[in-house]
């Protein structure tokens, strides 16, 4: 392997777009065209920013912001971009499998690269950042705070997350990705089997983004513990805040094993430490144990905030108090604790004793109990409620059906004897998607629909949102439910081809479902475009289009940077709902409003994103001078930031009072919108409260 001082091991052979002209078979052409899409997309974004004159606001209002709401929107935007790639890769894989009876149009290596990038992107760079984005948007507002505890740290966390995503996108253009799956198991990803840059992309994308996730956990744990408004006791917190707190604790304790194992893998690949080489004193099972010590809590890092979203929307769209609030809190904490006791069920087939397998099988079954409690609570909340079939209810209904199926199959897989038979089959693929997609993706989409008006000032178009929801629900069923049958028939997972013709009808049906999911993605994009064009008609300046009861609804839309004119004091879990019922929701004493101190902007997050990406790329291609320079800039910037004077932004009391009075006056003068009229243009965000809903 040729290596130079200036470019390390980077060469023309690593440039993926050029391969289209060197070896134009269909598999190479698909990979090369995908890299061209990334390049053209990047050029188009630069051109759009230039033509629209958006560079200045981008740098002065967004990339340097410490406002939790803008950071949350950037997390969601990042996740959306990665989601597009993740869905497209999934469709290509399903298309290949449809044609893979004794063949297929992708090479086995390309197929392995696709399922590796698809899993890595969807878990680490779609679902996690989307949920963290929603936590950023909602947690400070729901606890009555002005921002998170450490605004600059929040910016840094986003920067590290962006590093991982950009490295994954760069792998599509330069060098390619690893082929050992989203878990990157050695020895498949060892230097002896994959000496190229692919596994190193995974190591540094996951390792660096993991730092951001760990810092996010610390930030939100401190925020929830220390920054709740007066009267906001733990048992008055909204359920979403409870799930965010438990998720933060999981991030703090689950990320270190992942960070450690990625660093150990890097030392294996760069310095021949052989931590995971059995013949040289290492043990591959150490990797499996450490990865899944993170990996199974990670499942609940993804699912617990989603459970919080479902809890919020079940009460909002049924017009009822959440049934069994205390039960949900206890179930959430039980899941968080038990999630650290079940990791071994991911490798029942790897040679542990029967006693160890049985113990972890029992623990896995136990965690189904608090999860089942939650499902019963949501159903009980909807029962005899004033339910209206809005987009979030479609997602909630689809979630309950599919998640119960996924839960049942999870209990089946918790039996080691059954697990031995189906572990390496499509049955596990179906189960995994059956839990995570309805459990997390549907919740994210329902949450975006619900809270989008709060942060952008207008609702999403109901017609296109419902189309999107139905396409996602039906498309999911058609894509993944047939895989249970395929798994029981013996179709192995990760296999690029099959030789049993009885599989053909099922893979065709699964591909048709994937096409429906692609249609759902298209419909989602169209719903945003249509909503932006109709934003005047869909405007909700009152900020309360759904008759919300928690504190985030007690603000204008969009929410001002300081969130609240006066930090609220609460006396119940439904503080804003009760204030609306009493007629005091919009009354205030102007004398109580004071000047507000807000943190100044900073470019530390942008510096982390730019130089962290350069650091990761340099380490992937052994460009040591660039790696050293990038690390020096990052550390130097961080140290220098500690010596710079802290000059907060002071918002005058007059400005705060003006904004709040304008909103309150409009609210008092507007006609209240009944629940059955929520989707009409008359809904300006001033919902009519339901009598007795908070009793």
Wavefront OBJ file of the C-alpha trace (Angstrom):
o trace
v 0.000 0.000 0.000
v 1.520 3.287 -1.134
v 1.612 6.037 1.489
v 2.732 9.639 1.106
v 3.285 12.381 3.648
v 0.775 14.761 2.088
v -2.112 12.369 1.328
v -1.375 9.348 3.480
v -2.857 6.255 1.818
v -5.446 8.249 -0.140
v -5.217 7.588 -3.886
v -7.283 7.924 -7.053
v -8.444 4.329 -6.575
v -10.403 5.499 -3.513
v -12.477 8.076 -5.432
v -15.848 6.366 -5.858
v -17.332 8.651 -8.587
v -14.492 7.722 -10.969
v -15.314 4.019 -10.741
v -18.351 4.607 -12.928
v -15.970 5.134 -15.863
v -13.471 2.415 -14.889
v -15.698 -0.613 -14.316
v -19.244 0.137 -15.454
v -21.072 -3.000 -14.207
v -24.479 -2.415 -12.593
v -23.292 -2.830 -8.984
v -20.409 -0.389 -9.439
v -22.651 2.003 -11.355
v -25.176 2.120 -8.488
v -22.465 2.878 -5.916
v -20.784 5.449 -8.132
v -24.062 7.180 -9.021
v -24.877 7.389 -5.326
v -21.598 9.205 -4.745
v -22.458 11.588 -7.577
v -25.799 12.298 -5.888
v -23.924 13.333 -2.730
v -21.619 15.625 -4.713
v -24.421 17.201 -6.767
v -26.534 17.566 -3.619
v -23.745 19.408 -1.818
v -23.247 21.724 -4.811
v -27.001 22.375 -4.962
v -27.100 23.331 -1.263
v -24.204 25.757 -1.725
v -25.893 27.251 -4.785
v -29.219 27.630 -2.967
v -27.592 29.361 0.003
v -25.794 31.709 -2.387
v -28.758 32.535 -4.603
v -31.079 33.104 -1.633
v -28.487 35.111 0.288
v -28.781 32.761 3.274
v -25.073 32.499 4.130
v -25.153 35.404 6.565
v -28.206 34.269 8.568
v -26.834 30.723 8.513
v -23.620 31.830 10.227
v -25.019 34.568 12.462
v -28.339 33.029 13.549
v -27.919 29.257 13.341
v -24.358 27.911 13.311
v -23.360 30.048 16.290
v -26.591 29.717 18.274
v -26.859 28.303 21.770
v -30.680 28.395 21.702
v -31.913 24.884 22.499
v -34.783 25.252 20.031
v -32.575 26.036 17.032
v -30.151 23.301 18.034
v -33.086 20.889 18.206
v -34.216 21.926 14.720
v -30.671 21.375 13.394
v -30.603 17.885 14.968
v -33.893 17.057 13.237
v -32.706 18.484 9.910
v -29.522 16.436 10.117
v -31.552 13.306 10.930
v -33.874 14.039 8.002
v -31.011 14.194 5.508
v -29.574 10.920 6.813
v -33.069 9.377 6.770
v -33.342 9.966 3.040
v -30.143 8.024 2.464
v -31.162 5.274 4.892
v -34.516 4.703 3.164
v -32.969 4.725 -0.315
v -30.392 2.144 0.735
v -33.130 -0.027 2.212
v -35.083 0.093 -1.070
v -31.982 -0.841 -3.075
v -31.352 -3.818 -0.757
v -34.967 -5.001 -1.084
v -34.756 -4.610 -4.889
v -31.572 -6.689 -4.921
v -33.098 -9.413 -2.742
v -36.113 -9.578 -5.073
v -33.715 -10.470 -7.919
v -31.264 -12.519 -5.866
v -32.536 -16.039 -6.588
v -29.208 -17.576 -7.587
v -27.887 -14.094 -8.379
v -28.845 -10.463 -7.941
v -27.584 -7.200 -9.422
v -25.287 -6.256 -6.522
v -22.013 -7.912 -5.685
v -21.882 -9.631 -2.302
v -19.405 -7.012 -1.055
v -21.621 -4.121 -2.174
v -24.648 -5.714 -0.517
v -22.679 -6.159 2.728
v -21.585 -2.528 2.562
v -25.202 -1.450 2.080
v -26.588 -3.294 5.091
v -23.673 -2.008 7.167
v -24.252 1.634 6.252
v -28.038 1.282 6.414
v -28.003 -0.025 9.992
v -25.347 2.422 11.148
v -27.148 5.407 9.639
v -30.640 4.527 10.840
v -29.620 3.801 14.438
v -26.823 6.276 15.106
v -27.609 9.101 12.695
v -31.386 9.099 12.193
v -33.223 7.811 15.243
v -30.773 9.031 17.915
v -30.303 12.610 16.620
v -34.027 12.939 15.855
v -34.953 12.012 19.418
v -32.216 14.222 20.851
v -33.588 17.001 18.652
v -37.057 16.567 20.144
v -35.546 16.493 23.639
v -33.831 19.795 22.860
v -37.070 21.331 21.644
v -39.322 20.152 24.446
v -37.519 19.454 27.725
v -36.569 23.047 28.699
v -40.054 24.263 27.791
v -41.857 21.457 29.583
v -39.933 22.064 32.820
v -40.315 25.856 32.621
v -36.632 26.661 31.918
v -35.083 29.198 29.560
v -32.513 26.783 28.111
v -30.508 23.680 28.948
v -28.000 23.738 31.798
v -24.950 24.032 29.500
v -25.865 25.774 26.223
v -22.350 25.697 24.721
v -21.980 22.017 25.605
v -25.234 21.440 23.729
v -23.661 23.068 20.686
v -20.536 20.926 21.073
v -22.672 17.775 21.245
v -24.323 18.680 17.945
v -20.893 19.303 16.428
v -19.642 15.816 17.360
v -22.835 14.222 16.041
v -22.390 16.073 12.745
v -18.824 14.757 12.491
v -20.058 11.169 12.480
v -22.733 11.867 9.883
v -20.377 13.705 7.540
v -17.814 10.890 7.762
v -20.513 8.382 6.806
v -21.468 10.536 3.811
v -17.816 10.963 2.829
v -17.406 7.174 2.782
v -19.877 7.137 -0.102
v -17.560 9.397 -2.111
v -14.076 8.422 -0.936
v -12.902 4.979 0.104
v -16.112 3.042 0.804
v -17.528 1.700 4.082
v -16.947 -1.464 6.085
v -18.833 -4.687 5.335
v -19.128 -6.194 8.821
v -22.621 -4.940 9.638
v -23.712 -2.037 11.832
v -22.105 -3.804 14.792
v -18.725 -4.015 12.956
v -17.819 -7.347 14.533
v -14.196 -8.427 14.368
v -12.617 -10.404 12.799
v -14.652 -9.236 9.772
v -13.519 -5.669 10.423
v -9.966 -6.510 11.452
v -6.985 -5.274 9.457
v -6.283 -8.806 8.191
v -9.717 -9.092 6.543
v -10.471 -5.456 5.681
v -7.217 -3.472 5.472
v -8.902 -0.599 3.603
v -10.473 2.559 5.028
v -14.013 1.177 5.468
v -13.806 -0.079 9.083
v -11.869 3.043 10.083
v -14.762 5.188 8.872
v -17.021 3.229 11.230
v -14.594 3.500 14.160
v -14.208 7.271 13.976
v -17.802 8.069 12.949
v -19.171 6.099 15.901
v -16.398 7.023 18.319
v -16.570 10.778 17.750
v -20.370 10.998 17.532
v -20.556 8.905 20.702
v -18.740 11.693 22.564
v -21.531 14.061 21.537
v -24.219 11.645 22.745
v -22.486 11.197 26.102
v -22.271 14.971 26.586
v -25.953 15.256 25.666
v -26.830 12.775 28.396
v -24.896 14.751 30.992
v -26.415 18.032 29.852
v -30.026 16.886 29.993
v -29.652 15.019 33.267
v -28.354 18.188 34.917
v -31.035 20.286 33.196
v -33.867 18.125 34.493
v -32.399 17.728 37.970
v -31.496 21.371 38.542
v -33.531 23.678 36.287
v -37.169 22.772 36.866
v -39.394 25.770 37.554
v -40.901 26.400 41.017
v -43.504 23.766 41.866
v -42.263 21.331 39.192
v -41.677 18.327 41.447
v -40.600 15.040 39.908
v -44.152 13.690 39.989
v -45.432 16.796 38.212
v -43.066 16.407 35.281
v -44.633 15.500 31.919
v -44.027 11.899 30.888
v -41.764 13.002 28.050
v -39.454 14.652 30.585
v -39.364 11.451 32.635
v -38.389 9.423 29.579
v -35.803 12.066 28.627
v -34.307 11.820 32.127
v -34.055 8.031 32.000
v -32.627 8.243 28.469
v -30.003 10.723 29.684
v -28.959 8.346 32.451
v -28.726 5.500 29.929
v -26.554 7.666 27.663
v -24.201 8.438 30.558
v -23.717 4.795 31.500
v -24.079 3.038 28.126
v -21.859 5.217 25.915
v -18.530 4.551 27.715
v -18.465 0.835 26.729
v -19.080 1.825 23.093
v -16.348 4.459 23.219
v -13.964 1.975 24.822
v -14.655 -0.765 22.297
v -14.231 1.566 19.297
v -10.899 2.782 20.685
v -9.801 -0.815 21.271
v -10.741 -1.639 17.700
v -8.756 1.383 16.512
v -5.728 0.205 18.498
v -6.139 -3.233 16.938
v -6.196 -1.813 13.441
v -3.580 0.921 13.805
v -1.082 -0.537 16.286
v -1.705 -4.325 16.227
v -2.856 -4.552 19.855
v -4.944 -7.679 19.035
v -7.548 -7.165 21.755
v -9.946 -9.296 19.721
v -7.583 -11.762 18.025
v -7.984 -15.142 19.721
v -4.723 -16.598 18.384
v -2.695 -13.729 19.839
v -4.086 -13.575 23.364
v -7.215 -11.544 22.673
v -10.838 -12.612 22.708
v -13.476 -11.682 20.172
v -16.167 -12.237 22.809
v -14.852 -9.209 24.685
v -15.981 -7.136 21.715
v -19.420 -8.763 21.643
v -19.934 -8.223 25.374
v -18.748 -4.615 25.402
v -20.641 -3.653 22.269
v -23.922 -5.093 23.517
v -23.405 -3.632 27.000
v -24.042 -0.457 25.026
v -26.198 -1.993 22.322
v -29.157 -3.149 24.346
v -29.461 -0.047 26.506
v -29.234 1.724 23.138
v -32.521 0.075 22.146
v -34.129 1.802 25.135
v -32.256 5.039 24.487
v -34.191 4.986 21.228
v -37.505 3.722 22.571
v -37.961 5.560 25.889
v -38.271 9.093 24.433
v -40.668 7.594 21.888
v -42.734 6.191 24.756
v -42.805 9.712 26.198
v -44.101 11.085 22.902
v -46.836 8.452 22.734
v -47.820 9.284 26.311
v -48.167 12.977 25.444
v -50.130 12.487 22.232
v -52.448 9.837 23.705
v -53.742 12.356 26.249
v -53.659 15.364 23.918
v -55.628 13.747 21.102
v -58.067 11.878 23.356
v -58.932 14.857 25.561
v -58.307 12.775 28.677
v -55.806 12.800 31.493
v -53.107 10.188 31.065
v -54.344 7.012 32.715
v -51.867 5.569 35.204
v -49.255 8.339 35.282
v -47.459 6.796 38.279
v -47.483 3.365 36.630
v -45.830 4.843 33.536
v -43.154 6.554 35.619
v -42.339 3.355 37.502
v -42.388 1.317 34.289
v -40.010 3.783 32.639
v -37.528 3.533 35.507
v -37.837 -0.260 35.596
v -37.079 -0.493 31.876
v -34.052 1.791 32.284
v -32.611 -0.440 35.032
v -33.452 -3.785 33.404
v -31.990 -2.657 30.070
v -28.510 -3.226 31.527
v -29.269 -6.866 32.425
v -30.229 -8.361 29.056
v -27.364 -7.705 26.621
v -26.302 -11.329 26.298
v -29.514 -12.337 24.515
v -27.928 -10.850 21.383
v -25.485 -13.754 21.280
v -27.144 -16.785 22.872
v -25.553 -18.822 20.065
v -21.933 -17.908 20.903
v -21.135 -20.604 23.418
v -22.143 -19.514 26.926
v -23.347 -22.089 29.431
v -27.005 -23.032 29.600
v -27.297 -21.408 33.038
v -26.014 -18.042 31.787
v -28.305 -18.153 28.758
v -31.270 -19.014 30.989
v -30.535 -16.133 33.366
v -30.388 -13.588 30.548
v -33.460 -15.155 28.933
v -35.448 -14.658 32.153
v -34.214 -11.039 32.443
v -35.310 -10.430 28.850
v -38.778 -11.761 29.587
v -38.987 -9.607 32.717
v -38.408 -6.393 30.776
v -41.542 -7.173 28.761
v -43.649 -6.613 31.898
v -43.115 -2.832 32.358
v -43.249 -2.456 28.583
v -46.625 -4.188 28.534
v -47.819 -1.901 31.331
v -47.187 1.074 29.080
v -49.223 -0.375 26.209
v -52.169 -1.018 28.510
v -51.940 2.538 29.883
v -52.036 4.090 26.401
v -55.020 1.965 25.415
v -56.786 2.856 28.671
v -56.098 6.539 28.027
v -57.734 6.321 24.604
v -60.643 4.240 25.869
v -63.852 6.309 25.889
v -61.837 9.430 25.207
v -62.698 12.233 22.810
v -60.363 10.738 20.211
v -60.070 12.457 16.851
v -58.346 10.657 14.008
v -55.484 13.067 13.454
v -52.122 12.034 12.011
v -50.497 11.219 15.404
v -53.346 8.848 16.291
v -52.729 6.928 13.045
v -49.086 6.519 14.034
v -50.090 5.578 17.597
v -52.553 2.940 16.397
v -49.985 1.472 14.001
v -47.403 1.491 16.776
v -49.623 -0.372 19.252
v -50.418 -3.146 16.764
v -46.896 -3.611 15.435
v -45.123 -3.104 18.743
v -47.245 -5.780 20.412
v -46.263 -8.168 17.599
v -42.624 -7.125 18.012
v -42.891 -7.602 21.769
v -44.333 -11.103 21.403
v -41.550 -12.095 19.018
v -39.056 -10.592 21.466
v -40.332 -12.861 24.211
v -40.049 -15.775 21.776
v -36.436 -14.848 21.017
v -35.747 -14.577 24.767
v -36.022 -18.374 24.903
v -32.462 -19.558 24.133
v -33.642 -22.842 22.625
v -35.875 -21.064 20.093
v -33.244 -18.380 19.568
v -30.762 -21.030 18.447
v -33.112 -21.975 15.599
v -33.916 -18.501 14.268
v -31.019 -16.303 15.443
v -29.316 -16.023 12.067
v -32.522 -15.723 10.061
v -34.795 -13.050 8.632
v -37.028 -13.613 11.685
v -34.615 -11.483 13.728
v -34.558 -8.805 11.011
v -38.361 -8.654 11.168
v -38.355 -8.470 14.976
v -35.729 -5.736 15.099
v -37.564 -3.556 12.590
v -40.898 -4.435 14.175
v -39.731 -2.885 17.435
v -37.661 0.079 16.293
v -39.573 1.482 13.329
v -43.102 1.640 14.803
v -41.614 2.184 18.248
v -39.301 5.054 17.359
v -39.786 6.305 13.793
v -43.575 6.555 14.075
v -43.173 8.429 17.374
v -40.717 10.885 15.811
v -43.102 11.578 12.924
v -46.064 11.949 15.288
v -44.012 14.257 17.504
v -42.928 16.412 14.579
v -46.543 16.796 13.452
v -47.683 17.707 16.976
v -44.973 20.203 17.918
v -44.062 21.585 14.491
v -46.568 24.478 14.881
v -45.020 25.473 18.192
v -41.598 26.156 16.690
v -42.430 27.268 13.155
v -45.714 29.087 13.716
v -47.842 27.041 11.310
v -49.373 23.576 11.197
v -48.471 20.797 8.788
v -50.997 20.116 6.048
v -53.395 17.479 7.397
v -54.199 15.821 4.061
v -50.592 15.142 3.115
v -49.673 14.243 6.700
v -52.411 11.587 6.808
v -51.304 10.193 3.444
v -47.775 9.964 4.782
v -48.897 8.215 7.955
v -50.986 5.605 6.148
v -48.192 4.923 3.657
v -45.673 4.426 6.462
v -47.980 2.135 8.450
v -49.115 -0.002 5.506
v -45.682 0.053 3.859
v -44.061 -1.125 7.059
v -46.482 -4.057 7.363
v -45.973 -5.137 3.759
v -42.176 -4.816 3.972
v -41.350 -6.522 7.243
v -44.146 -8.898 8.292
v -43.306 -11.362 5.452
v -39.789 -11.619 6.879
v -41.119 -13.547 9.871
v -42.297 -16.253 7.484
v -39.042 -16.163 5.526
v -37.080 -16.552 8.753
v -39.094 -19.572 9.839
v -38.567 -21.013 6.344
v -34.809 -20.754 6.855
v -33.789 -17.652 4.893
v -30.593 -16.393 6.626
v -30.116 -12.700 7.343
v -27.263 -10.769 5.706
v -27.290 -13.223 2.797
v -26.916 -11.529 -0.622
v -28.599 -14.413 -2.491
v -30.734 -17.512 -1.991
v -31.294 -20.780 -3.831
v -34.773 -21.791 -2.618
v -37.497 -20.691 -5.078
v -40.175 -20.833 -2.363
v -38.706 -17.583 -0.971
v -39.472 -15.617 -4.150
v -43.091 -14.535 -3.450
v -42.156 -13.203 -0.018
v -39.185 -11.143 -1.215
v -41.358 -9.682 -3.985
v -44.019 -8.629 -1.468
v -41.314 -7.185 0.786
v -39.932 -5.146 -2.110
v -43.407 -3.766 -2.878
v -43.612 -2.675 0.764
v -40.243 -0.959 0.411
v -41.608 0.942 -2.587
v -44.522 2.059 -0.410
v -42.047 3.271 2.234
v -40.242 5.220 -0.483
v -43.624 6.701 -1.400
v -44.144 7.586 2.273
v -40.797 9.389 2.341
v -41.762 11.296 -0.809
v -45.131 12.158 0.711
v -43.388 13.387 3.880
v -41.222 15.765 1.858
v -44.275 16.949 -0.124
v -46.158 17.592 3.142
v -43.417 19.978 4.266
v -43.328 21.755 0.895
v -47.118 22.122 0.752
v -47.254 23.328 4.354
v -44.596 25.978 3.745
v -46.502 27.249 0.726
v -49.754 27.372 2.738
v -48.114 28.724 5.902
v -50.334 31.813 6.063
v -53.465 29.673 5.914
v -52.006 27.209 8.457
v -50.569 29.865 10.815
v -51.146 29.364 14.547
v -49.689 32.458 16.266
v -51.513 31.543 19.464
v -49.240 28.538 19.812
v -51.902 26.127 21.138
v -53.574 24.419 18.151
v -54.317 21.072 19.889
v -55.531 22.207 23.347
v -52.250 21.263 25.021
v -51.996 21.157 28.812
v -48.266 21.341 29.522
v -46.016 24.376 29.722
v -44.647 24.363 26.171
v -48.120 25.385 24.953
v -48.125 28.461 27.237
v -45.943 30.400 24.775
v -46.404 32.098 21.392
v -45.556 30.360 18.146
v -42.759 30.502 17.190
v -41.405 30.469 20.749
v -39.259 33.523 21.600
v -35.611 32.874 22.371
v -36.180 33.369 26.124
v -39.130 30.922 26.187
v -41.074 32.500 29.073
v -41.557 36.178 29.928
v -41.625 35.119 33.582
v -40.504 31.726 34.847
v -43.787 29.930 35.608
v -44.805 28.426 38.925
v -46.845 25.244 38.650
v -49.190 23.433 41.006
v -50.171 20.390 38.933
v -49.072 18.219 36.033
v -51.482 20.049 33.713
v -50.554 23.597 34.666
v -51.476 25.333 31.409
v -54.680 23.324 30.972
v -55.936 24.311 34.414
v -55.003 27.946 33.815
v -57.043 27.892 30.594
v -60.038 26.418 32.379
v -59.841 29.107 35.064
v -59.470 31.899 32.485
v -56.037 32.982 33.792
v -53.823 31.498 31.085
v -53.041 34.830 29.411
v -53.149 37.238 32.346
v -49.883 38.679 33.617
v -48.478 41.526 35.653
v -46.157 43.646 33.542
v -44.313 44.657 36.715
v -43.145 41.031 37.119
v -41.251 41.087 33.818
v -37.556 41.827 34.100
v -34.617 41.987 31.717
v -33.496 38.478 30.721
v -29.909 37.308 30.453
v -29.289 34.850 27.606
v -26.034 33.098 26.680
v -24.053 34.644 23.836
v -23.467 32.761 20.615
v -20.339 30.714 19.996
v -18.649 28.978 17.093
v -17.209 26.153 19.184
v -19.797 23.715 17.811
v -18.975 24.662 14.221
v -15.253 24.335 14.946
v -15.833 20.855 16.400
v -17.870 19.854 13.334
v -15.317 21.114 10.792
v -12.063 20.112 12.458
v -13.538 16.939 13.941
v -14.457 15.846 10.428
v -10.944 16.672 9.215
v -9.525 14.723 12.158
v -11.666 11.686 11.405
v -10.910 11.787 7.668
v -7.191 12.195 8.351
v -7.173 9.207 10.712
v -9.056 7.091 8.170
v -6.458 7.788 5.462
v -3.366 8.082 7.711
v -2.792 11.755 6.914
v -0.966 12.283 10.195
v -0.051 15.955 9.803
v -3.715 16.862 9.165
v -4.861 14.751 12.120
v -2.392 16.471 14.449
v -3.313 19.932 13.164
v -7.062 19.289 13.482
v -6.728 17.925 17.012
v -4.542 20.887 17.981
v -7.133 23.371 16.672
v -10.004 21.627 18.497
v -8.163 21.454 21.815
v -6.732 24.939 21.405
v -10.145 26.439 20.639
v -11.629 24.737 23.684
v -8.879 26.018 25.968
v -9.045 29.529 24.521
v -12.805 29.572 25.035
v -12.223 29.196 28.764
v -10.178 32.397 28.830
v -12.528 34.531 26.747
v -14.825 36.872 28.712
v -18.417 35.711 29.023
v -20.606 38.492 27.646
v -24.248 37.394 27.860
v -26.985 38.948 25.775
v -29.381 41.102 27.798
v -32.943 41.211 26.472
v -34.599 44.415 27.790
v -37.692 44.000 29.927
v -39.570 46.301 27.517
v -38.925 43.922 24.596
v -39.992 40.887 26.621
v -43.155 42.674 27.776
v -43.977 43.838 24.251
v -43.777 40.309 22.797
v -45.710 38.756 25.659
v -48.412 41.442 25.700
v -48.915 41.176 21.942
v -49.447 37.435 22.270
v -51.707 37.679 25.342
v -53.854 40.436 23.827
v -54.324 38.460 20.629
v -55.212 35.346 22.631
v -57.863 37.189 24.616
v -59.391 38.654 21.479
v -59.407 35.569 19.222
v -62.242 33.074 18.834
v -61.516 29.702 20.442
v -61.196 26.724 18.094
v -63.206 23.595 18.850
v -61.471 20.247 18.537
v -63.528 19.205 15.505
v -62.321 22.343 13.686
v -58.598 21.842 14.343
v -57.691 21.229 10.708
v -59.587 24.262 9.362
v -57.953 27.622 8.562
v -59.897 29.079 11.498
v -57.503 27.259 13.862
v -55.133 30.093 14.764
v -53.669 28.342 17.772
v -56.258 29.371 20.360
v -57.860 26.068 21.295
v -61.099 25.848 23.278
v -60.394 23.835 26.446
v -62.519 20.779 27.229
v -64.492 21.029 30.454
v -63.577 18.348 32.972
v -60.574 17.072 31.020
v -58.186 17.742 33.903
v -60.356 16.407 36.684
l 1 2 3 4 5 6 7 8 9 10 11 12 13 14 15 16 17 18 19 20 21 22 23 24 25 26 27 28 29 30 31 32 33 34 35 36 37 38 39 40 41 42 43 44 45 46 47 48 49 50 51 52 53 54 55 56 57 58 59 60 61 62 63 64 65 66 67 68 69 70 71 72 73 74 75 76 77 78 79 80 81 82 83 84 85 86 87 88 89 90 91 92 93 94 95 96 97 98 99 100 101 102 103 104 105 106 107 108 109 110 111 112 113 114 115 116 117 118 119 120 121 122 123 124 125 126 127 128 129 130 131 132 133 134 135 136 137 138 139 140 141 142 143 144 145 146 147 148 149 150 151 152 153 154 155 156 157 158 159 160 161 162 163 164 165 166 167 168 169 170 171 172 173 174 175 176 177 178 179 180 181 182 183 184 185 186 187 188 189 190 191 192 193 194 195 196 197 198 199 200 201 202 203 204 205 206 207 208 209 210 211 212 213 214 215 216 217 218 219 220 221 222 223 224 225 226 227 228 229 230 231 232 233 234 235 236 237 238 239 240 241 242 243 244 245 246 247 248 249 250 251 252 253 254 255 256 257 258 259 260 261 262 263 264 265 266 267 268 269 270 271 272 273 274 275 276 277 278 279 280 281 282 283 284 285 286 287 288 289 290 291 292 293 294 295 296 297 298 299 300 301 302 303 304 305 306 307 308 309 310 311 312 313 314 315 316 317 318 319 320 321 322 323 324 325 326 327 328 329 330 331 332 333 334 335 336 337 338 339 340 341 342 343 344 345 346 347 348 349 350 351 352 353 354 355 356 357 358 359 360 361 362 363 364 365 366 367 368 369 370 371 372 373 374 375 376 377 378 379 380 381 382 383 384 385 386 387 388 389 390 391 392 393 394 395 396 397 398 399 400 401 402 403 404 405 406 407 408 409 410 411 412 413 414 415 416 417 418 419 420 421 422 423 424 425 426 427 428 429 430 431 432 433 434 435 436 437 438 439 440 441 442 443 444 445 446 447 448 449 450 451 452 453 454 455 456 457 458 459 460 461 462 463 464 465 466 467 468 469 470 471 472 473 474 475 476 477 478 479 480 481 482 483 484 485 486 487 488 489 490 491 492 493 494 495 496 497 498 499 500 501 502 503 504 505 506 507 508 509 510 511 512 513 514 515 516 517 518 519 520 521 522 523 524 525 526 527 528 529 530 531 532 533 534 535 536 537 538 539 540 541 542 543 544 545 546 547 548 549 550 551 552 553 554 555 556 557 558 559 560 561 562 563 564 565 566 567 568 569 570 571 572 573 574 575 576 577 578 579 580 581 582 583 584 585 586 587 588 589 590 591 592 593 594 595 596 597 598 599 600 601 602 603 604 605 606 607 608 609 610 611 612 613 614 615 616 617 618 619 620 621 622 623 624 625 626 627 628 629 630 631 632 633 634 635 636 637 638 639 640 641 642 643 644 645 646 647 648 649 650 651 652 653 654 655 656 657 658 659 660 661 662 663 664 665 666 667 668 669 670 671 672 673 674 675 676 677 678 679 680 681 682 683 684 685 686 687 688 689 690 691 692 693 694 695
